[in-house]
Amino acid sequence: MDVVFYVSGKKVVEESFASLSEKIYEALVKVYPNKAVEDFEIQRKAATVSFVGTGLDVDIVPVIENPDKEGYGWQFDRFDGSKTETCAPCQIKFVKDRKDLDPDFRTLVRLAKRWRTNVECPLKSFHIELIMAHVLEVNGKDGSLEKRFRDFLLYIAESGLQEFITFPENSTVPAFTDPVVILDPVCDTNNVTSRITEDERKEIVRLADESWATANFASTGGDFDLWKELFGRAFKVEDAA
């Protein structure tokens, strides 16, 4: 889960990942005074807060607000210091438009996120939403939930996540060297999967391939227990409704 913090009144040329991280760190300590310092882990573009009781990890993403472009701002890369333009409200609208277009989109994303959590797949929520949106664009919205979830897994397994994923909203496609490229639909220069390593890409593909085989067997054999292997022992049919 990502939470974007917009920092206003700051100049992007005067800030860095370190300075923003320090501001966010200080804010987190004030907001969560009872949490141990070790619970806050600075990552490449975010600070992660781990809630031990629920097992929930929240990525706190600091963004310097662009006063001339509503909703837009810049986030910094921890390693190379580069700035990436982003627009969280625009990304939310993109996903909402897909939900409005496809009544099952929300359910499919929920299933995919539950699968991700159960098998410990290193995909972020927004990655899943964009992959699902791409599969919707390619395959359409026909078919059962079971088939369409299998199609989501099959796309990852067959493509190896080595295809550039773009959307009609994108006007240009820059060159990227990252192992996985999913273009931000609201900002052509932002690869939202830039933090995924090559080893993680291979792991995601392996998990999707194995899970597709399980899901395919569960669908043809009607074995409900196999679905629990994908979604967890507590999964019920109503959870997919």
N, C-alpha and C positions, 0 to 999 in steps of 0.2 A: 504494500500500500504506500502510495506517494502522497505527501502533503507539501504543496508549494508555498513558500514564504516569499511574498513580494516585499522587497526592501526599497522604500522610497527615499527621496532626498539625497541619494548617493550618486556619484559620477562613476560610470563604468570604467573610465580610464584611470581612476584613482583607487579602485578596489581590486582584490585578488581572491582566489579561492580561500587562502589562509585567513584573510581579514573577514570575509563573509562567514566562514566556518566558526571563527571566534565569536562573532556576533550571535550566530545561531546557537552555539554551545552555551554561551552565557544566558540566552533566553530560555533554553531547555532546562538549565539548572534552576532557573527561577520558577518555571512552570511546573517542573517535577522535582521539588526539593527533597523528596523521600527516595529518589532513585539513586543508585550508586553511579559514580562517575564512569565505571566500566561498562554501564549499560548504553553509553553513547559512543558509537563507533563511526569515525570519519571515513567515508568511502570516496570513490573517485569524483562523484558529483553530488554527494549527499551525505548527511549525517543520519545514521540509523539508530532509532530508539527501539529497544527490545522490551516488550512487556512480558515478563516471565510468567505471570499468572495465566495469561491467555495464549501465549506463544506467538503473539502478533508482533511483527517487525514493521515499523513505520519509517520510511525514508523521508527525511526532512530536506527538501530541495530549496536552497536559497536562490532567489532570482532578483536581480537589480531591475527595478521598474523602468521602462522606457516612457517618459512623460509625453512623448510626441506620438505614441502609437498605443492606443488603449488595449490593455490585456497582454501586451508583449513585454519582453524583458530579456536579460542575458543571464545565463548561468555559466560558471567557470569549470574547467576541467582541472582536477587536482594534479595530474601528472605533467601536462604540457602547458597549463595556464591559458589555454585557448578559451575564447568566449563563444557560446552557442546561443543563437536567438531562439526563443520559445514563446508559446502563448497557451497557457493552461486553459483559460476559458474557451479558446478556439478548439482545442483538443476535445474538451468535454462536449462541445456542440457537434463535432464530427461524429463522435460515438452516438450521441442522441439522434442524429439524422439517420444513422444505420438502424437504430432501434425503432424509429418511426417507420422506416421502410420495410423492416422485417419483424413481425410480431414475435418470432422465436429467437431473435438475436440475443436478447437479454438472457434467456434461459441457456442458450448455447455457451455464452461467455461465462455464465455462472458454473456450468458443468466443467468447462475447460479450466477455470480457476481452481475448482475443487480437485480436479485431476492433478493439476500442477502442484498443489499443496500436498496431496496424498503421496505422490511419487517423488516429491522433492525435486521438481524440475526447475532449473534456474531461469525461468521466464518471469518478467514483471507483468503486472496486471495490464498495463497499457500495451505491452507487446502482444499479449493474447488478444486484446480487443482489435488491434490492427491486423493481426494474422487472420482472425475470424472475419474481419471486414473484407480482406483480400479474397478469402475463400468464397464469401458471399458474392463478391463482384465477378469472380470467375465461374462459379457453379450455379448462381441463382439461389432462390430460397425454397425450391421444391424439395420434397423428400421428408422422411421422418426425422425426429430428433436424433435417433440412434444413427441413422445414415449420415446425417450432417455432422455429428460429432466425429464419426469415423473419418469423414472427409477432411476434417480439421487435422486429425492425427496423420492421415495419409499424405496430406500436402507437406507437412513438416518432414515426414519420413522420406518421401520421394524427391523433394527438392533439396533436402539436406540443409535447408535455409541458406542456400548459396545463390539464390535468385535475388536480384534487387526488387524489393516490394515497393511499388509506388502507387499513387492514387490519382484519380481525375483532378483533384484539387491542386496537384503539383504541376508547376509550369516548366521547371527545368530539373535535370537530374545530374548533380555534380559527381565527380569521381571520388570514390571512397575506397580505402584499403582495409576496412574493418572486416572481420570474419563474417559478420551478419549485418546486412543493411536493410533496414525498414525506414523509409523516408517519412519524416514527420509530415502529415498531410497539410499542416498549416505553416510550415517553414521548410523550404527546399534544402537549406543548408544543414539541417539537423537530422542526423542519423540517430533515432531513438534507441537503437540497439548497440551503440558504439561501445558500451561497457561489457558486452558479451565476448568472452575470450574464445579462442579456437577450441580449447578443451571443453568449454561449456557448450559450444555449438554441437560438438560431437555427442556430448552427453544428452542434450535435448533431443537430437535426432534418434539416438539409441532408445531413449525412453518412449518417444512417439512411435517408433517402429514396433517395439515390443507391445506397447499398449494397443496399437491398431490390431495386432494379431489377436490379442485377448478380447478386444471389443467385437471383432468380426466373429470370433468363435462364440461369444456370448449371444450375439444377435441371431446367428444361424441355429445355435443349439438351445436357445431359450434358457440359458443357465444364469439365473439372477445373481448367484454367488460370485460369478466372474466379474460382474459390474462392481461388486464391492471391492474387488482387488484394485480397481481403477479409482474408485471414489471414496473408499474407506468402509470399515465395517458398519458404521452407523448409517450408511446410505440407504434411503428408501425411495420407492418409485415416486412418491409425492415430492421428493426433493428436486426432481427434474421438471416438475410442473410449473 
